[in-house]
């Protein structure tokens, strides 16, 4: 086979591999989570983020999960299977009888709106305002809007 044909075949094969490889990579990468704007009114976010409905069972799992909400690291919670509860933040047992849903939502989304000196992270702050973020976390919130609503739904069961 002459050199020109070999070059053309190799070029075509390379182009085919690039197209196929790009399609595979595009399929593997999940779509980014949308970021929903939220509004504080009277020390509360009264509307569910993105209009989503929370699932209390998922919210309980997120509250305990060390790589998710990890609420239990700082708050006493009525989760008996977890021996060690934190005491940095206020206890969450009975929180729904003390605070309204919108106030609970704001605390999870961005407690600094209420208490600028808090050590509690903002779990759903606008990622465009972050700087010096690890590449794998760039453009992401700590929890998704759905996870926020799930945790709110769970905490609303704690009366």
N, C-alpha and C positions, 0 to 999 in steps of 0.2 A: 504494500500500500504506500502510495507516495506521501510525502511530508504534508502537503496541503490538505489531503483528505483526512489524515490523522489529526491535524490541527482542528479542522472543522468538526469532526466527530467529538474530539475532546472538549471543544468549546460548547457544543450542543449538550453534551453530557453534564458539563459544569453548570450550564444555565438551568437544565432540568433539575439537578440536585439543589440548586439555590431556590428555585421556585417551590419544589416539594418540601424542602427543609423549612422555608419560611412559613408555609401553610401549616406544617406540623407545629412549629413554635407558636404560631398565632392561635392555634386551637388549644394548646396546653396552658397558655397564660389566661387566667381568669379575668373577666372584666372588672375594672376598679369599682369599688363601692361608691355610690353617689354620696356627695356631702350635701346635707340639707341645712339650709340656714334656719336659725332659731332666734326667737325674740324674748327678751326678759321684760316682764311687766309685773311690777309690784313684788320683786324678789321671787319670781316664779317663771317657769316656762310652762304655760298652761296648755298649749296644744302639743299633742304627741309629735315627736320628731318625724317629719316626712309623712305624717298621717298614719303611721304604722300602729298596729295593735300588738301589745306585748303578751308573751306567754309566761306565766309565773313559774312553771316547772323549769323552763329553760333559764329563766332569770335566777333561780336558786342555784342552778349548776354554775352559771357565770359568776355569781357572788362568791362561790367557794373555789373556783378554778384558779390556781396560782398563776397561770399564764393568761388569764382573762381579767375579770374584775378584781378578784382577790380581796374582796371587802372584809373578809374574816381576818385578814392580817392586821387590820387597824380597829375593827369594831367587834364588840360582843354581839353575837347573833344567836338566835334560837335554832342552831343546827347542832344537834346533840352528837352526831357521829364525828364531829370535828372537836378534838380535845382542846386545842389551843386557839383562843380568840384574842385578838389584840385589844389594847385599851388606850390607844392614841386618840381615836375619834370617839364620838358619843355612841352609846349602845344603840343598836338598831331594833332591839326587841320592843315592840309596841310603837314603832316609828309612825305607822299610818294613823294612829290615834292622836299623835302630836302634830304632824305636819300634813299639809294638803299635797295632793299628787304633783301639782306644778312646782312646788317648793322642793320636793324630793327629786324631781327630774332635774331642776337647776343644780342641785347639790352634786348630782352625778356628772352632769354635763360639764360644769365649770364652777366649783365651789368658790373660787377666787372672786366671783361676782358678788358673793355674800361676805366672805371673809378673806381679804387679800393676804393675810398672814398664814393661811392654811398650808399644810404640807400635802393635802389631798390633791392628786393629779386631776386635771380636767380630762375626763374620759371621752368627750366629744367636742373638742375645740377645733376651730378651723385650721386644718393643716397648712394652709397657705401662709399662716403667721408664724410658723415654727422656723427656727434656723439651727444650723449645725445638727441636723437629724441624720442618723444612720441611713444609708442608702436604702436598705430594705424596708424602712419605716416612712420614707419620704412620701408625702401626699396621703398618708393614712391617719386615721384617728385611732385612739387606743381601743375603743369599742365601736362597733358599727351602730348605726341608728337603730336597727332591729334589736341588737343586744342591749342598748340603752333602754328601750321600751320594755324588753323582757325583764330587766332588773327592776325597773319601776313597777311593773305588774307584780313581781314577787314581793317587793317591799310594801306594796299596798295591801298585801295579805297579812302583814304583821301588825295586827290591831291590839 
